[in-house]
């Protein structure tokens, strides 16, 4: 029992604060974004003990929510024995410092919390590099706030002479150090991208289409990948559970294999430096032949979540790629509440319902005329067998009067070998 109490005491107890203001536009808080922030706190291993939403015409430049509201937050912190206050909005460095002094506990903003979760979750070298880069980019503009308490120590009598105090010197040293770290991390990420680019070229040479799973965080992307490929990725009911791109080979039909990738979940008010840092993960989208946009159909705000994902896809310049909308968690949602448009499939990744229909939809979208054929090669053309192994999927080879090969071939290969294909018929043009 004592051990359990000790474990419980180690958790962070957080009071959540949000400011709703017309001047904040997209950064404005509401009940829904506070609930999402609570889910993020849970993901980070903390516990929410209080919640406060403030309405103001515009933020207070000094304390963000105004002195009166800060006192209310302080009373809540003391009453609930909270260890930190987390804001649903982004705060300036000086506001974080002022609020930390006034509340007497650690103050974090939404971006800082998301970065903390990313640091906990990233596992692969690429994921860790991206998180570290994002953290340094987040820290750089905040250094002034951290060192401003030392700024005046070097100045005397308001004279500009000798104003270069120890605080500013330290600030410049730190800035230089962080800029060097950022440059080094960018170089390392560039190397990771180069290696990934080589792997991608190999895939393109083999003409294997790439399917990328995208969607709002916690929409069920990893569960879907597990359901389709048996990949065994941890699929938990937590935000941001997947932070590294997981790639698997999936047989869609007897004539189509694809490479399928799970990507990091999107979220509203995603910190700008995270979008930048995670371009390496999300650049998989650029090279995808098809996107599967997974939508949690059981979520009351699914339409807004889907819109956020589509906006981010546009920002990543991947909106020209064909897309199938996959309405997930249909076992929990009312059937018929989403629009029955072309290129939409309703599934339950958890129960497997609708997965065959999804595979059919993928097959339709990516059907490039690949066919299983029998090829009769004369022995004096045996050299063509090597190119077949390289450029097609050879299933069997038998040596008889001719070399009889059963293979799944792309239209390009078929065009080169049509004289030897059994029962060959020229494909008809659409107008014929």
C-alpha positions in Angstrom: 0.0 0.0 0.0 2.8 2.4 0.9 4.5 1.7 -2.4 1.3 2.4 -4.3 1.0 5.7 -2.4 4.6 6.6 -3.3 3.9 5.8 -7.0 0.7 7.9 -6.9 2.6 10.8 -5.3 5.2 10.8 -8.2 2.5 11.7 -10.7 2.1 15.3 -11.8 -1.2 16.9 -10.7 -2.2 19.5 -13.2 -4.6 22.4 -13.2 -5.6 23.2 -16.8 -6.3 26.8 -17.9 -7.6 28.1 -21.2 -8.2 31.6 -22.6 -11.1 32.1 -25.0 -10.5 35.4 -26.9 -11.5 36.6 -30.4 -8.0 38.0 -31.0 -6.3 34.6 -30.5 -8.2 33.1 -33.5 -6.9 29.5 -33.9 -5.0 29.6 -30.6 -8.2 30.4 -28.7 -9.3 27.7 -26.1 -12.8 26.1 -25.7 -14.3 23.2 -23.8 -13.4 20.8 -26.5 -9.7 21.8 -26.7 -9.5 21.7 -22.9 -10.8 18.1 -23.0 -8.2 17.3 -25.6 -5.5 18.9 -23.4 -6.7 16.7 -20.5 -6.2 13.6 -22.7 -2.7 14.9 -23.6 -1.9 15.3 -19.8 -3.1 11.7 -19.3 -0.8 10.6 -22.2 2.1 12.4 -20.5 1.5 10.4 -17.3 -0.1 13.3 -15.4 -3.5 13.7 -13.8 -5.9 16.6 -14.2 -7.2 18.0 -10.8 -8.9 21.2 -12.0 -10.0 23.0 -15.1 -10.6 26.7 -15.8 -11.8 28.5 -18.9 -11.4 32.3 -19.0 -13.3 34.6 -21.4 -11.4 37.9 -22.2 -11.5 40.4 -25.0 -7.7 40.1 -25.4 -4.9 38.4 -23.4 -3.2 40.3 -20.6 0.3 41.0 -21.8 1.8 40.5 -18.3 -0.1 37.5 -16.9 -2.1 36.4 -20.0 -5.4 35.8 -18.0 -5.3 38.8 -15.7 -4.3 39.1 -12.0 -7.8 38.3 -10.7 -8.0 35.0 -12.6 -4.4 34.1 -11.6 -5.5 34.4 -7.9 -8.3 32.0 -8.7 -5.8 29.6 -10.3 -3.6 29.9 -7.2 -6.5 29.0 -4.9 -7.2 25.9 -7.1 -3.6 24.9 -7.1 -3.4 25.0 -3.2 -6.8 23.3 -2.7 -6.0 20.4 -5.1 -2.3 20.3 -4.2 -1.4 20.6 -7.9 2.2 20.4 -9.0 1.8 22.3 -12.2 -0.4 24.6 -14.3 -0.8 23.8 -18.0 -2.2 26.4 -20.5 -4.2 25.4 -23.5 -2.7 28.4 -25.3 0.9 29.3 -26.3 2.5 31.6 -23.8 5.4 34.1 -24.2 8.6 33.4 -22.2 7.9 36.4 -19.9 4.3 35.2 -19.3 5.6 31.7 -18.3 8.1 33.3 -15.9 5.5 35.7 -14.3 2.9 32.9 -14.0 5.5 30.5 -12.4 6.4 33.2 -9.8 2.7 34.0 -9.1 1.4 30.4 -8.8 4.5 28.9 -7.2 4.4 25.8 -9.4 5.7 24.8 -12.8 3.8 26.5 -15.7 3.7 24.8 -19.1 1.9 25.7 -22.3 0.3 23.4 -24.9 3.4 23.3 -27.1 5.7 22.5 -24.2 3.4 19.6 -23.1 3.2 18.1 -26.7 7.0 18.3 -26.9 7.3 16.5 -23.6 5.0 13.7 -24.9 7.0 13.5 -28.1 10.2 13.2 -26.1 8.7 10.3 -24.1 7.3 8.4 -27.1 10.0 8.7 -29.8 11.9 5.5 -30.2 13.8 5.3 -33.5 16.9 7.4 -34.2 14.9 9.6 -36.6 12.1 10.2 -34.1 14.5 11.2 -31.4 16.4 13.5 -33.7 13.2 15.2 -34.8 12.0 15.7 -31.2 15.4 17.1 -30.1 15.4 19.5 -33.0 11.8 20.7 -32.2 12.8 21.2 -28.5 15.8 23.4 -29.4 13.7 25.4 -31.9 11.0 25.8 -29.1 13.7 26.9 -26.6 15.7 29.4 -28.7 13.1 32.3 -28.7 12.4 31.6 -25.0 16.0 32.1 -23.8 15.4 35.9 -23.5 12.7 35.3 -21.0 14.8 32.9 -19.0 17.7 35.3 -18.8 15.9 38.6 -18.5 16.3 38.7 -14.7 20.0 39.2 -15.2 19.8 41.8 -18.0 20.1 44.9 -15.8 23.0 43.7 -13.7 25.8 45.1 -16.0 24.3 48.5 -16.6 25.1 51.6 -14.4 23.2 54.9 -14.1 21.3 54.3 -17.3 24.5 54.8 -19.4 24.9 52.6 -22.5 28.5 52.0 -21.5 28.9 48.7 -19.7 25.4 47.5 -20.5 26.7 44.2 -21.7 25.9 42.4 -18.4 26.5 38.7 -17.5 22.9 37.8 -18.4 23.3 39.0 -21.9 26.7 37.3 -22.3 25.3 34.1 -21.0 22.3 34.5 -23.3 24.5 34.9 -26.4 26.6 31.9 -25.4 23.5 29.8 -25.0 22.1 31.0 -28.3 25.3 30.1 -30.1 25.4 26.7 -28.5 21.7 26.0 -29.4 22.2 27.2 -33.0 25.1 24.9 -33.3 23.0 22.0 -32.0 20.2 22.9 -34.4 22.6 22.9 -37.4 24.1 19.5 -36.3 20.6 18.0 -35.8 19.5 19.2 -39.2 22.6 17.6 -40.8 21.9 14.3 -39.1 18.2 14.4 -40.1 19.4 15.1 -43.7 21.4 11.9 -43.6 18.4 10.0 -42.3 16.4 11.4 -45.2 19.1 10.5 -47.7 19.1 6.8 -46.5 15.3 6.8 -46.6 15.4 8.3 -50.1 17.6 5.5 -51.3 15.2 2.9 -49.9 12.3 4.8 -51.6 14.1 4.7 -54.9 14.5 1.0 -54.6 10.8 0.6 -53.9 9.9 2.9 -56.9 12.2 0.8 -59.1 10.3 -2.3 -58.1 7.1 -0.3 -58.8 5.6 -1.1 -55.4 2.9 1.5 -54.6 3.1 3.4 -51.3 0.0 3.8 -49.1 0.2 6.3 -46.2 -2.3 6.1 -43.3 -3.0 9.7 -42.0 -5.5 11.0 -39.5 -6.2 12.8 -36.3 -4.4 11.5 -33.3 -6.2 8.5 -31.6 -8.3 7.9 -34.7 -7.2 4.3 -34.9 -4.4 4.4 -37.4 -2.1 1.9 -35.7 -5.1 -0.5 -35.0 -5.9 -0.4 -38.7 -2.3 -1.2 -39.7 -2.3 -4.1 -37.2 -5.6 -5.3 -38.6 -4.4 -5.2 -42.2 -0.8 -6.5 -41.7 -0.6 -8.1 -38.2 2.2 -5.6 -37.6 2.0 -5.7 -33.8 2.3 -2.0 -33.2 1.2 -0.9 -29.8 -2.4 0.4 -30.3 -3.5 2.1 -27.2 -6.2 4.6 -26.4 -3.6 7.4 -26.0 -2.9 10.5 -28.0 0.4 10.5 -30.0 1.1 6.8 -29.4 2.8 6.4 -32.7 5.7 8.8 -33.3 7.8 7.0 -35.8 6.7 5.9 -39.2 6.1 2.2 -39.2 6.2 0.6 -42.7 5.0 -2.8 -43.7 4.4 -4.8 -46.9 0.7 -5.6 -47.5 -0.8 -7.9 -50.1 -4.0 -6.2 -51.2 -5.0 -8.7 -53.9 -3.3 -11.5 -55.9 -1.9 -8.9 -58.3 -1.2 -6.0 -55.9 1.4 -5.6 -53.1 1.8 -2.2 -51.5 4.1 -0.7 -48.9 1.8 0.8 -46.1 3.0 3.4 -43.6 1.5 4.6 -40.4 2.3 8.3 -39.6 2.2 10.5 -36.6 -1.3 11.7 -35.6 -2.3 15.3 -36.4 -3.8 17.5 -33.8 -5.3 21.0 -33.6 -2.9 23.8 -32.6 0.1 21.6 -33.5 3.2 23.6 -32.5 4.7 25.1 -35.7 8.2 23.9 -35.0 6.8 20.3 -34.7 5.3 20.5 -38.1 8.7 21.6 -39.3 10.7 19.0 -37.4 8.3 16.2 -38.4 8.5 17.0 -42.1 11.0 14.0 -42.3 8.3 11.6 -41.0 5.5 13.3 -42.9 7.5 13.6 -46.2 6.5 10.0 -46.7 3.2 11.6 -47.8 4.9 13.3 -50.7 5.8 10.0 -52.2 2.6 8.2 -51.4 0.5 6.9 -54.2 -2.6 6.8 -52.0 -3.6 8.3 -48.6 -6.0 6.5 -46.2 -7.5 9.3 -44.1 -8.7 7.5 -40.9 -11.6 9.4 -39.2 -12.9 8.4 -35.7 -16.6 8.3 -36.6 -17.6 7.9 -33.0 -16.1 11.2 -32.0 -18.6 14.1 -31.6 -16.1 16.5 -33.3 -15.1 14.2 -36.1 -15.9 16.8 -38.8 -13.6 19.4 -37.3 -10.9 16.8 -36.8 -11.1 15.7 -40.4 -10.8 19.3 -41.5 -7.7 19.9 -39.4 -6.1 16.8 -41.1 -7.0 18.0 -44.5 -5.6 21.5 -43.8 -2.3 19.9 -42.7 -2.2 17.7 -45.8 -2.6 20.9 -47.8 0.2 22.5 -45.9 2.4 19.6 -46.6 1.5 19.9 -50.3 0.2 16.4 -50.5 -3.4 17.3 -51.4 -3.0 16.2 -55.0 -2.6 12.5 -53.9 -5.7 10.3 -54.3 -7.4 9.7 -50.9 -9.8 7.2 -49.4 -11.8 8.4 -46.3 -11.9 5.6 -43.8 -14.6 6.1 -41.2 -13.3 4.0 -38.3 -14.9 2.8 -35.0 -18.2 2.1 -36.9 -18.9 -0.4 -34.1 -19.3 2.6 -31.7 -20.9 5.1 -34.1 -24.4 5.3 -35.6 -24.2 3.9 -39.2 -25.3 6.5 -41.7 -24.2 9.6 -39.8 -21.3 10.2 -42.3 -21.8 11.1 -46.0 -21.8 8.2 -48.4 -19.5 9.7 -51.0 -17.3 8.0 -53.5 -14.0 6.8 -52.0 -15.4 6.3 -48.5 -15.4 3.1 -46.5 -16.8 2.4 -43.0 -14.8 0.0 -40.9 -14.0 -1.1 -37.4 -10.3 -1.6 -37.2 -10.8 -3.3 -33.8 -13.3 -6.0 -34.9 -12.1 -6.2 -38.6 -15.5 -5.3 -39.9 -15.2 -3.6 -43.4 -11.5 -4.4 -43.9 -12.2 -6.6 -47.1 -14.2 -3.6 -48.5 -11.2 -1.3 -47.7 -8.8 -3.7 -49.5 -11.1 -3.7 -52.6 -11.2 0.1 -52.5 -7.3 0.3 -52.3 -7.1 -2.2 -55.2 -9.5 -0.2 -57.4 -7.5 3.0 -56.7 -4.1 1.5 -57.4 -5.0 -0.8 -60.3 -2.5 0.1 -62.9 -3.2 -2.8 -65.2 -1.0 -5.4 -63.4 -2.0 -8.9 -64.5 -1.1 -12.5 -63.7 0.0 -14.1 -67.0 1.7 -17.2 -68.4 4.7 -16.5 -70.6 6.2 -19.1 -73.0 9.8 -18.1 -73.5 11.8 -19.9 -76.3 15.2 -21.2 -75.0 17.1 -18.7 -77.1 15.3 -15.9 -75.1 16.2 -17.4 -71.7 18.1 -14.2 -70.9 14.7 -12.5 -70.5 14.0 -14.6 -67.4 16.6 -12.5 -65.5 14.7 -9.2 -66.2 11.4 -10.9 -65.3 12.9 -11.8 -61.8 14.0 -8.2 -61.5 10.9 -6.4 -62.8 8.0 -8.8 -62.1 6.7 -11.1 -59.4 7.6 -14.6 -60.7 5.4 -17.3 -59.2 6.6 -20.4 -61.0 9.0 -21.6 -63.8 8.7 -24.9 -65.7 11.1 -26.1 -68.4 9.2 -27.9 -71.2 9.1 -27.3 -74.9 9.5 -23.6 -73.9 10.3 -22.0 -70.5 6.9 -21.5 -69.0 6.7 -18.7 -66.5 3.7 -17.6 -64.4 4.3 -14.1 -63.2 2.5 -10.9 -62.1 3.6 -8.2 -64.6 3.1 -4.5 -64.9 1.8 -3.1 -68.3 5.4 -2.0 -69.1 6.7 -5.6 -68.8 3.7 -7.0 -70.6 4.3 -4.6 -73.5 7.9 -5.8 -73.8 7.0 -9.5 -73.7 3.5 -9.6 -75.3 4.7 -11.8 -78.2 5.3 -14.6 -75.7 2.2 -14.1 -73.4 -0.4 -16.8 -73.6 -3.8 -15.6 -75.0 -2.5 -12.0 -75.3 -5.0 -9.4 -76.2 -4.1 -5.7 -76.7 -5.8 -3.7 -73.9 -8.6 -1.5 -75.2 -8.4 2.3 -74.9 -11.2 3.9 -72.9 -12.8 5.4 -76.0 -13.0 2.0 -77.8 
